[in-house]
Amino acid sequence: MYGAIILAAGIGTRFQGKKQFIQFHGKMLWEHVYDTAKEVIPKENIIVVGVDIEGGRTRTNSVRKGINFLSQNKNITRVAILEAARPLVTGRQIEEIMQCNCPSCTYVQPLVNTIIGKNGVYLNREDWLAMTSPNAFEFSAIKEAYNNPKFQDLTDDTRIMFEQYGIKPHFHEGGDNLFKVTYSKDISVLENIWKEIESCNR
């Protein structure tokens, strides 16, 4: 059985406000994600951290709270972790990673910019990918990994699976619709992506 954790508890330092509650085409950002998740996952198996339950001090702690909540349902075998800041995720994308047989999988995009380290070392962008979300995991494995107290402030859950078990994520290529709202100016970018999607659907 599928479950989902939607992260909507950030304080929005870079956005200068709680972006998850911004109204966008008649709904708050987190509501867009929730309504899409319901297309694939039973609503009783979806927990919105920051709305249904209080979030943690860090993203990692918020995910941990979501996992602990879903653990009450002994039938959940696979979980998706979604972000309210990526409100244009599609039901097809959620379904794709939920049906993936890999214990850890995520959406990624190819890099388009030159990558340079702070030490001045240039990296071959062909060897690297930009990670996005949603991610999906075998529930029992991610639950056990989150029992490790050393994980407190990581930006991606596939890293927890890798550091705990050595499991590399399976990659699914995402699209522009997985754009993440980070700064207030990003709302106009999101609007442009929305319009492009709407025009393609006509």
RABEL-V431233 format. One record per residue. RES is the residue in one letter. PSI is psi as a letter, one per 30 degrees, with the letter a starting at -180 (NA if undefined). Layout:
[[RES/PSI] [RES/PSI]]
//
This chain:
[[M/k] [Y/k] [G/l] [A/k] [I/k] [I/k] [L/j] [A/h] [A/g] [G/l] [I/f] [G/h] [T/e] [R/f] [F/f] [Q/h] [G/l] [K/j] [K/f] [Q/f] [F/g] [I/k] [Q/k] [F/j] [H/h] [G/f] [K/l] [M/l] [L/e] [W/e] [E/e] [H/e] [V/e] [Y/e] [D/e] [T/e] [A/e] [K/f] [E/f] [V/e] [I/k] [P/k] [K/f] [E/f] [N/g] [I/k] [I/k] [V/j] [V/k] [G/f] [V/d] [D/e] [I/l] [E/k] [G/l] [G/l] [R/f] [T/l] [R/e] [T/e] [N/e] [S/e] [V/e] [R/e] [K/e] [G/e] [I/e] [N/e] [F/e] [L/f] [S/f] [Q/f] [N/j] [K/f] [N/f] [I/k] [T/f] [R/k] [V/k] [A/k] [I/j] [L/l] [E/k] [A/f] [A/f] [R/i] [P/f] [L/g] [V/k] [T/l] [G/e] [R/e] [Q/e] [I/e] [E/e] [E/e] [I/f] [M/e] [Q/f] [C/k] [N/f] [C/k] [P/f] [S/k] [C/l] [T/l] [Y/k] [V/l] [Q/k] [P/k] [L/k] [V/f] [N/l] [T/k] [I/k] [I/k] [G/l] [K/f] [N/g] [G/g] [V/k] [Y/k] [L/k] [N/j] [R/f] [E/f] [D/g] [W/l] [L/l] [A/k] [M/k] [T/b] [S/l] [P/l] [N/l] [A/k] [F/l] [E/k] [F/e] [S/e] [A/e] [I/e] [K/e] [E/e] [A/e] [Y/f] [N/f] [N/j] [P/f] [K/f] [F/j] [Q/e] [D/i] [L/l] [T/f] [D/k] [D/f] [T/f] [R/e] [I/e] [M/e] [F/e] [E/e] [Q/e] [Y/f] [G/g] [I/j] [K/k] [P/k] [H/k] [F/k] [H/k] [E/k] [G/a] [G/a] [D/f] [N/f] [L/g] [F/k] [K/k] [V/j] [T/e] [Y/l] [S/e] [K/f] [D/f] [I/e] [S/e] [V/e] [L/e] [E/e] [N/e] [I/e] [W/e] [K/e] [E/e] [I/e] [E/e] [S/e] [C/f] [N/f] [R/NA]]
//
